[in-house]
Amino acid sequence: MSDLSKRSRRNRGLMSFASSIIAILIGLLFGFIILLVSHPDQAVDGFVTILRGGFFGGASSIGQMINIAVPIIMTGLSVGFAYRTGLFNIGTPGQFTTGAFAAIYIGSKWTFLPAPIHWVVAVLGAMLVGAVWGSIPGFLKAYRNVNEVISAIMLNYIGMYLVNMLVVETVYDQLRNQSRPVKAAAKIPTLGLAEAFKGSYLNMSILICIVFVIIVYIIVSKTTFGYELRAVGLNPFASRYAGINSKRSIVVSMVISGALAGIGGGLMYLGQTGVFLQVVDVLAPQGFNGIPVALLGLNNPIGIFFSGLFVASLTVGGYNLQLFEFTPEVIDMIIAVIIYCSAFTLLFKNLMEQLLAKRKAAAVKEEEER
Amino acid sequence: MNTLSFVVQQTMFFAIPLLIVALGGMFSERSGVVNIALEGIMIMGAFVSILFINLTQDQISGQILLLLAVLVAGAAGGVFSLLHAYAAITLRANQVISGTALNMFAPAFAIFITRSVQKVQQIPFNDTFRLAKVPVLGDIPVIGALFFQNAYITTYLGLAIFVVAAIVIKKTRFGLRLRSCGEYPQAADAVGINVYRIRYKGVFISGMLAGIGGLVFVIPTSTNFNATVAGYGFLALAVLIFGNWRPGSILGAAFFFGLMKTFASAYSGIPFLKGLPLPSNVYKMLPYVATLVALAFFSKRSQAPRSSGVPFDKSTR
């Protein structure tokens, strides 16, 4: 029995993978057609550039890709984790930005910290503030019946304006209208990665990111705690009947989800990547990009890790597209088509599953008759 | 008096697009399809119609051009929303997925097309639509200054859409059927209603209104289109939920938010607020904080359409 269920689970995993691949192929085909229609003479070169993406442009290109991937993997984990527990966390931009500010503030001001733990405390601060920001929609949903989508949207804007105000008042670089650089000790160690990937600012944030991928995977799939959170998402009434505190579960899910997005903000701005928090009235795109990354990764932590890398690779390809007469927006269109087609392939997956189930039923019946 | 009419006029500019788009969202969600693609559809509607204005403004101008552009925006939004309808209704896909795809596609598409035609990504247009004063009505004391001066025809269009939408959803057979598909589609199906067709109509109406809303948002606030509607689609989604999926409450929510937004963006033009020693970001936060607080107090009994977001499968019960 256990052998059978294991095999069927593996089959389902394979099918999900296959359907994602099909969606990606359709998306890339669409991209090629777009290139072909707009500039036929450069289409093939442009398409090769997209395919090469971040993976085949040498060490600096790989480093650049990973730096883009880390924040969106973290926000993808945030969206995916909430989704598995029945919540749609559209509040990642707010959690990401508030977390980022916490990290920058600690990284610039808390110089009393001993150097070796300065950056660790800054990342933890980002995590904490992201968790607090995420907990608000959780509390409001659990105890005041406020739809988490609307409160999260409100908190995105509140977070953005709040952070703009706080940056201006605490860590402001007036000349460039952005945050000042953090202290050297608050920067995430490179562990020699920057030297290994010459021309990039690679640091160990990718390793931290991998650790969180594993942690989320274990929580969701291997613990009773994660099982309870998912059960509340699937059916809050049944789980309450089974003795799970569903209100508490909703809050806890949002806290974890917010923490993951907050860490993303911390890792991005504490890296030595030369990016600073801009004082502009625009919601953090890294937050919203967590949604497609999570969807493409089928809300599975490991899937999210690879889909984040994939999206980052396409993004690098998009930058390089500007060497030709193309705009990088081609990439967004390709990703949109891939996500749209992943809706198609869910149907395709269901069909395959039905087919397999029918065959299995027939086999069992045959067995019985014999 | 001047301050009051200024506040009312500004509030209209913010509230009317929210109202139109949230009403659109209402048609989609009450038929049972969650539409988080409102933002993307707004951008698509605004893009196509502003492009239309840009290309034809040498030949025609004024209110006729604006009304034609409204039709174009509605058509563009409606057609674009069919992509969402196909995935969400026919393929019974997860409705967040196709909505996200549309939100991503629209701005990229707008920038791509614009940049393929011209060097910059902004599409400029001449604002020949502002009505300094509506004839006759604008001369009425008090009311004239408040509602019929320095206005756009789209404001009245938005209010007309509200009246029609409220009647359609509450008083007509189509409205009743649409609501039943969002609450209990199996029951609707059992009495012979074609759930799929009703849901297609719901999504299409939401697409048309969102497309129009995109244009209505851009016209009074800018003189070029830069492939964005500044998150108004998401705000409209919030207004829809805040308005508890009912037309009257949506109207209230849209104007509440519009008024707050006016205080936020134009506080320096309001003597009473200008005197307070607060950073501008505090005012900018105000609409969102006020909405959040209001939600915390008034959401206890709010109830989404029961089957909103649940794909309908005729073969299950």
Interface residues (C-beta under 8 A of the other chain):
Chain A: I34 S38 F88 I90 L140 R144 N145 V146 N147 V149 I150 S151 I153 M154 L155 Y157 I158 Y161 L162 N164 M165 V168 E169 D281 L283 I291 P292 L295 T327 E329 V330 I331 D332 M333 I335 A336 V337 I339 Y340 S342 A343 F344 L346 L347
Chain B: I36 L83 A87 L91 R92 A93 N94 V96 I97 S98 T100 A101 L102 M104 F105 P107 A108 F109 I111 F112 R115 S116 G231 F234 L235 L237 A238 I241 F242 P279 N281 V282 K284 M285 P287 Y288 V289 T291 L292 L295 A296 F297 S299 K300 R301 S302 A304
